[in-house]
C-alpha cells in the first residue's frame, strides 16, 4: 500500500512519515494548485492523508478573511482529484475548532458544528465536500484533533499548552485562561500518528467523522498547579479565554473504532514539557 501525505503542517507530518517509513510519499506543495501535478502525485496511492486544520500559508493568521477562500480552492482541487482516483481512501486531519463546544459527553463525530474562526470555516467546507463524495470504493475519514503535545522532530520548542505553561513557569508564573475549571483534551503527537496509521490501514465502509483525543478531564488549573509546583512557580487565573475551546473528547468512539489506548500518559506529557522548558 502506498500513502500520499499533503498539507504538511511541520509538526505532526514528520512523525507520521517516520512511522510510515517506506510506504508514504509527500505531495509537493505546488501540486495543491495544479490538478495535473496532483494526479501524478496520487497515481500510485491507495490512501491520501491531508492536513487541513491550519492556515494555508505561514503569513496568514487563523482569522485572516482570505483563509477560507484559499482553503476552499484547495478543497475543490483535492476532492475533484479524489473523484478521478477511484479506490482512494481520503483521510482529512483537522481541528476540533469546527465545533462550537463539547456536549455533555464531550466531543465526538456528531457534535454540533459551528466553526470558531476563519480557518475552521475553511476546514469544514472541505470536510463537507469530501463526505458528499464518499463511496464504498472511495471512503472518507474525518479526524478532528484535540490539543496535540510533543517536541517537533526538527528541534523547535515544544507544542501544546502544557509546553507553554512550562515556558511561563521559568519566569515564575503560569497564566491560566478563565477560572481554571476548563478542560482541554490532551493527546501526544505519537498517539495521533498511531491513530492515523491505524485508520489508513482499516478504512470505514463509506464515511466517518471522529474526534481524536484521550478523554482526559483534568481541569486546566490542576495541571497548571502541578507544573508550577514542580518548577517553583505560581499560578495566576483569569487570563483571556475568548478564543479557547473547552471540553474533552468522548474517547469511547475511538476505542470502539480501532481499540485505541494511549501509549503516552498525561504524566509523561507533563514530564516532557517540564524537561524541555528551557530548550
Secondary structure, DSSP 8 states (H G I E B T S, - for coil): --EEEES--SSHHHHHHHHTTTTEEE--GGGGG-HHHHHHHHTT-SEEEEE-SS-SSTT--TT-TTHHHHHHHHHHHHHHHHHHSTT-EEEEEEEGGGBS--BTTBB-TTS-B--SSHHHHHHHHHHHHHHHT--SSS-EEEEEE-EEEB--TTS---BSHHHHHHHHHTTTEEEEETTS--BB-EEEHHHHHHHHHHHHHS--SSEEEEEES-----BHHHHHHHHHHHHT-EEEEEE--TT---B-B-THHHHHHH----SS-HHHHHHHHHHTTT-
